[in-house]
Amino acid sequence: MTESSSKVLARIERELRDVWLAPEPAGGSLPPKSRVCTMNLLVAGPRDLMDGYTHVVDEVTASIPARAILIALDPDAEDSELSGDATAVCSLLGGKNICSERVRLVAQGAVCTRVASAVDSILVPEIPTALVWLGRVHVTDPVFLSLSASAQRIITDSEYSSLSSLLHLSAWARRGSSQASIADLAWTRLAPWQELFARFFDDPRLHDHASRITRLAFRQASEAGARLGSEGALLLGWVATRLGWRTSRMGGALRFHRRDGKNLPIDFGVTPRPEGTAPSSLASVRLEADHGDVHVEGAIERELASGLSSDAVDADMVNWTLRVGGAPPIEQRVRFGANKAAKWLERTLHRPARDPALAESVAFAEEVLEDGVVCGAPSHPR
């Protein structure tokens, strides 16, 4: 016989209380447990995704102490019930035994529509709440709406769900449907690309070249004809909004214009996607710029899945090249680091809640997506 939802929640409350009231083992080698809680961290998604996400949350709460509530959703289950458990997850930081709380809930059948009320009853009051939503976001989904109502921050991963999910979520937030800030793990992963792109114009002699880009080309890891992916669209949005570009349409074709009004050809290509590489991952960016009599060419080329042969899985190497006039090229090799979900979630949670650059980049990407830009297709006329 299964427990009722109220009994499950009462048991979880007891388990949480017992974690801290339990006496320390005599002669233990560890220091006494210290309870720290800086936020409520809700992680919700389909049950099959949640099964593999527990270790990610445990890694994150080792450095960001929180009450983590993992919510596995199985709305198609025949039985309608709620189950769950609670435990402490501890780590040694600065010689102290710092512990977070982890609650796991499994909602089946019709209980999914009421799971938010169960979550509300076990939130730690008066501290921020962040909701990590795994999978696609549908802003009409009653489960998403009810869980997001208590969140000050909503985090998605558009690289593994879809760019359209992020765009719809951002538009929903702009309409005032939610006061929560929107964050995206794919955007966090773009930080190294942004830094490398900006580095093309670090030299004071090249500052003006940033506004004189004459050609830009993106390649992503996908089949020809695939839509522009999240990483490419967000990086394009970031570059365009930093440099004051705009779009227009003529004869059904999407056109890009620099701040001075000149047309800017942008090409979207593809490269084969190696096994282990996320769909539509950004593979390379190339640019040309002219100012005065100095011609500049820059390239950022990612060796996709190059980390698979090393100890750091998916720690792709990136080749950065800058050619200025007839001088020898400047070349650098940069390691992106392991593509670990815990690392990117932790960095996202550490970033400011409000990110105007993300909002502006998403709005620009929305214009591009409206035209259904695909990669590897013949370029639009300019």
Number of C-alpha atoms within 10 A of each C-alpha: 3 9 12 12 17 11 13 19 22 13 16 21 16 12 17 18 13 14 16 15 9 8 9 12 9 6 6 8 7 12 12 13 18 12 16 14 17 15 20 23 26 25 22 24 22 17 17 11 14 20 12 10 18 15 13 16 24 22 17 21 27 18 15 19 23 28 25 28 22 24 24 23 25 20 18 11 12 10 13 14 18 25 18 17 16 22 18 21 20 19 19 14 11 7 9 14 16 23 26 24 22 22 21 19 23 21 26 22 16 17 20 21 19 15 21 20 11 16 18 13 12 17 19 15 11 8 12 16 24 22 24 23 20 19 17 17 21 16 17 9 10 14 20 18 16 16 22 22 14 19 20 17 21 21 22 25 27 24 20 18 16 16 25 19 18 25 20 16 19 21 17 15 16 13 9 9 13 20 15 21 19 21 26 19 22 20 22 16 20 16 12 13 18 13 10 16 20 13 13 23 17 11 8 8 10 19 14 14 20 19 18 21 20 20 16 18 16 24 24 28 23 25 16 16 14 18 20 28 25 28 22 22 22 24 24 22 25 23 17 21 18 14 15 13 20 17 15 12 10 9 6 9 12 18 18 19 16 18 14 10 10 12 18 19 17 19 19 21 24 24 19 14 18 13 10 11 17 16 18 25 24 26 23 24 23 20 19 18 20 20 17 8 7 13 17 22 18 23 22 23 19 22 16 25 19 18 19 16 10 11 9 14 16 22 22 22 18 22 16 22 18 21 17 17 13 9 8 9 13 11 12 11 13 15 15 16 14 15 16 13 16 17 16 19 22 19 13 19 17 10 11 9 16 13 12 9 13 21 20 17 21 27 18 22 24 22 16 19 18 10 12 13 20 19 25 21 15 11 15 13 10 12
